[in-house]
Amino acid sequence: MVNTPYGGSLKISMDIGNEERHIAGLKGITAVKPFVDFFYDSLKLADGSYSPLEGFMNEEELETVLKGKVLPNGLPWTIPIIFAVDTSQNDKVRAGDQIALLDQDGRPYGIMDVETKYMLKKKEMAQDVYGTLDIKHPNVQDIFERYGDFAISGRVKVFRLPKLPGGVYEKHPSDVREEFARRGWKNIVAYQARNPPHVAHEYLQKVSLEIPGMDGLFVHLIIGRLKKGDYKADVILDSYSALLKNYHRPEKTLMGSLSITMRYAGPRASIFLAIVRRNYGATHYIIGRDQAGVGNYYDPYAAQRIFDEMDIGIIPLKFKETFYCKKCRGITSESVCPHGMEERMVISQTRIREMLKNHQEIPQEIIRPEVAKILENGDVLNE
């Protein structure tokens, strides 16, 4: 059978189909439009993606996550799931209130019962989670420049599903689990991605599928809020669809999207993202070089080593850096290729972006032609 949810069961709090009844009950209560990070998180709390969490963290939960990488009950957890109230609405929200949650278009989609309100220790949170106070780090910049000074905790109930970047690919954990069961998959390897695929990504996916007893590959694409230079959501979805259609066996793959804000927290983020994939039913999780990293803030293999100290009930598949070797005439890795750097064609998103900006043709040794065609079509980056 597929993997059990983290903590034992999916914590779902959705009542879809009763929108009119819920909206009628919102009269006279404060309406809050969450910052996009917290908007996405509220939906993932409600559909069970963040199980065993049942709501936004209170101060005690936040503190244990920051200092011990655990929840108060001792279960490993590495990323804060908080709701920082916008400064303009701070005085309107109090502990004990029930508030209406508005989507990015200003329409009600959920209700939150505010249990506590507390001041955020922003420097502590930035340093503990991201290992830096440098505002050039995108998430640290958010903490200091976009988050309010106070956070609220409490449970969320969602009664309407807003439009998300993933569109039809945005599936709930329960939906994906049902599909795995329908296909008869028991051993499932999840692949985390936030960029269009190149051939080294394909290599990791196929090597993982070669493991005896592996039933299928779940490609799960993060396509939430974009930072400057990120690929647009439709580009990521279209390029992966092209890869899976042309270079994978359809009965062995399933693709989905995960509309959340990417946490570039290196090892902490790697654990968090693996927990989410366990909630979707994955038994194995692919970790390449520098997963969830940005810039030079983290050791490239720290995201792999953290699994040696934390057991979250999913099997990590750790891979060394992969590249195209001119001597081997194919994709290989540091683990097996004996040839020197002069034979390697290093494949990186930075290089691919530069080639796109300079209108250079991307070699087939780096990207499949069907994917290159999508990327070379123009207007693919968030500028």
N, C-alpha and C positions, 0 to 999 in steps of 0.2 A: 504494500500500500504506500501511498505518498506520505511524505513526512508529516508528523503531527504539528499543529500550530505551536508557536513559541509560548511557553507557559501553560500549554494544555488545550486551549480552545480559542477560537476566534471571538474577539470581543466586538460584536456588531451592534451599532446603534443607528439604524436607518428605518424610516417609516415612509417609504416611497409610495405615492399614490393617494396620499391623504393631505395634499398640499392645501386645499381650501380650508379644511378644518384647522390645520395648524396656523395658517395665516390669520384666520378669524380670532385666534387666541393671542395674537401678537399686539393687539390694540393697547396703546398706553404704555408699552415697555420700550426701553432704550434699544435702538438699532445701531449696530456697529459693523463697519466694513473693515474686516481684518486686512492687514498688510498681506500681500500675495503669498508670502512664505507660510503664514499661519492659516490662510484660506486653504491652501493645498493640504496642510497638515490636518485641518479639521475634517476634511473628507476622508483622509486615510485613517484617522482615528475611528471614524464612523463605520468604515467598511471592513475593519479588522486588519488592515495592512500593518498597523503598529501594535498588534497584540503582543503582550498582555495589557498594554496601556488602555485605559478606558476614558481618558480625558487628558487635557493639558496639565502639565506637571505643577505641583505646588512647590513651595520653597524647600521642604525636606527632600522631596524626590529629586529636585534639581541639584541640591547639594551633594547627595550621595552619588549621583551620576558624574558630577564634576570631579569629586575627590576620590571616588572608589570605583568608578565605571560599573556601578551596580544600582539597581533599584533598592528601596528600603527593605524589601524581602530577600535581598541577596542575589537576585537573578541578574546576570550580566546585562548591562545596557550602557551605551557609550555616548549617545547624542541627546542633548536636551530637546524636548518637545514642549515648547513654551508658547504663550500667547502674550506678546508685549502690546499693551494698549497704546494706540496713537496718542501723542501728547494733547491733541485737540479734544479728545474724548475722555481723557483721564478722569476728570471730575464727574463725569456722568455715569461711571461704572463703579459699583461697590460690591463688596463681598455680600452674598445673600441675594443678589439680583438675578433675575432671569433676563437674558438679552437675546434679541434677534440678530442673526448673522446674515449679512448681505454679501452677495457675490460681487465680482468685479464690475458688473453692470448695475449694481444697486438693487438687485432683486433678492428678497428673502429666500434662504435655502435651508436654514437650520436654526436651532435654539441651543443656547448654552446656559447651564446653571452655574453661576459664578460661586465657587466655594470659598476661595481666598484671594487676596490681593497683596502683593509684596513688591518691594523695590528690587530691581535687578542689579546685581553686582557685575557690571559689564566688563570691567577689566579682568576680573576673575574668570568669567565665562569665556572670554576670548582666549585668554592664556591657557586655560585648562583644556579647552576643546580643540583649538586650532594651533596652540603652541607659539603664538605670536600676538603682539599688539599692533603690528604693522597694518595700517589701513589700506595698503596696496593689496592685501589679501581680501578677496571679494566678500567673504562671509564676515570678516572682522569689520570691514567697512560698513556692512549692513548693521551690525550690532551698535556701532557708535553713531552712525548717521541716519539710520532708518528706523531702528527700534525705539519705542517709547521707554521711559524710565521705569515703569511699573508693569508687572505681569499679573495675569489672572489665571487661576486654575479652575478646573471643573469639567464636567462631562458635556458632550455635544450630542445632539440628535439631529440628523439630516433628514429632511422630508422632501427635498427636491435636488436632483443631480444637475448642477450647472454644467455648461459646456466647458470641456477641457481640451488642451492641445492635442491629446492623443486620439480624440474622436472615438471611432468604433474599436480601436485597439485598447482603450482604457477599460480593463476588466477588473472586477473585484476578486479578492482571493478565493471566495467561495465559488465564483464562476470558473476560475482557472482550475481549481481542484476538481470540479465536476468534469471538466474537459479532460484532465489527466486520467480520471477514473474511466471515462467513456472510451478512451484510447487504450486502456489497460496498462498505462505507464505506472511503474512502481519506483524505479530509480531515475531521477530527473536531475540534470545538471543545468543550473541557471547561469546565464551570461549577462553581466551588467555592462551596459554601454550608454554613452551620451554623445557619441560622435558617429558619423557614417563609417562603415566598415572598410578596412583595408585587408590585404591578404594575410597579414599576421594575425588579425582577429579571427579570420576564417580558419586558420591553422589551429589556433587554440580550441575553437569550437569542435572541429573534426577530430582532433586528438582526444578530446574529452569523450566524444561519442564512441570512440574505439574501445573504451574501458569495458571489459566483459560485464554483461548484465545491464549496461546503461540503455535505458529505453528511449529517452528523448532529450532534446535540448530546448530550454525555455529562454528565448532571447527577450530580455526585459529592458526597455529603453527609457531612460530618464529624459523627459522633454518638458520640464516645467519652466520656471522663470529663466530667461536667458541673460547671460552677461555679455558684454561687448566681445565680439569675435567668435561667439558660439554659432554653431549651425542652427538654422531654423528647424522647427519641429517637423514640418512636412518633408524637408530634405532628409532628415534622419530616418523618418518612417519609410519614405519612398526608396531610399538607397538600401535599407535593410530588406525591404520587400523584394527588391531586385536581386540581392545576394541570395536570399533563401529560395526564391523561385528558380534561379538558374544554377545554383551550386550546392544546394542541400536537398536531401530526400524529404519531400513534404510530410510524409508520415512520421518523420523523426524530429520535426521541429514545430514549435509554436512561438509566435511573436506577440508581445504585449507592450503597452506603454505604461509608464509610471510618472504621472504629473506631480512632481514635487520639486522643490528647490534643491539643487545639488549642494551638499555639504562637502567642501574641499578640506576634509579633516584627516586625510591620510588613513592611518590605522584605525582611528575611532570610527571613521565613516565606513571603512571596509566591514567592520563588525556589524554596524547598524544596517548596512545594505544587505548583508547576508541574512540577518534576522528577518528582514522584510521578505526576502525570497523564500525563507523557510515557511513563513506564513502563507505564501502562495503554493507551498507543497514541495519545493525543491529539496532534494536530499544531498546534492553536491553543489559547490559554488566555485566558479573559475576566478582566480586572482592572478592577474598578470603583473607586470612591472609597474610600480607607481600608481596603483589603483587609488582613485579618489584624491589624487594629489593635484597641486597647482603650483606653478613656478618651481622654486627649489626649497620649499618649506619642509619637506619630509624626505627621509631616506627612501629610496626607490623600493626597498623590500620590507619596510616597516609594516606595511599593510598585510604582508604575509606572516611575519613573525608574531604578530599579536594573536593569531589563532593558536599559537603554541601555549599561550597563557590563559586563554579564554575558551571555554567549551560552550558553544551555543547550539549544539545538536545538529550541525550541518557539516558535511565533510569538505574541507577546503582543497581545491586542486591548484597547487602553486606552480607557476611557470616562470622561468627565467626570460630575459629579454629575447624576443624573436626578431628575425631580420631575413632579408633575402641575401643569400650567399652566392656570389658569382661563380665560385669554384664548385660548390655543390649543385648549382643551377636550380635552386629551390629555396623555399622557406625553411628555416631551421632555427636553432636557439643556442645560447651559450652552453647549455647542458651537453650538447652532442656535437656541435660543429668545431673542428680543430683548427679552422683557418683564422688568419689575423684580420685586424680591422680593415686593412686595405681591400679585402675581398667582400666586405659587408656593404650592403645597401640598406642603411638604417631607415626604417619606416616610422615617421612621426607625423602627428596631426599638424604640428608647427610647420613642417616642411610642406605638407599638402596645402595648407592655407596659403603659404607664400606662393606656391605654384599657381594657385587659383587667382590670387590677387594680381600676379604678373602675367596671367593668361597663358601659362605654359601648359603643354600637354602632359598629363600624368602618366608615367610609364606603367605598362601592364604588370610589371614585376611588383608594383606597389598596390594598385587598385584594379579590380576587375573592370572591363570596359563598360559593362552595363551600369556600374556605380559611377564610373568616371563621367559618363554621359550626363548623369543627373547633376553631378557637382560642377561640371563645366558649362551648365546651362545658364549660369549667372544668378545673382540675387540669392545666394545660399547662406550668407553670413549675416549675423545680427550686428549692424554697425552703429 
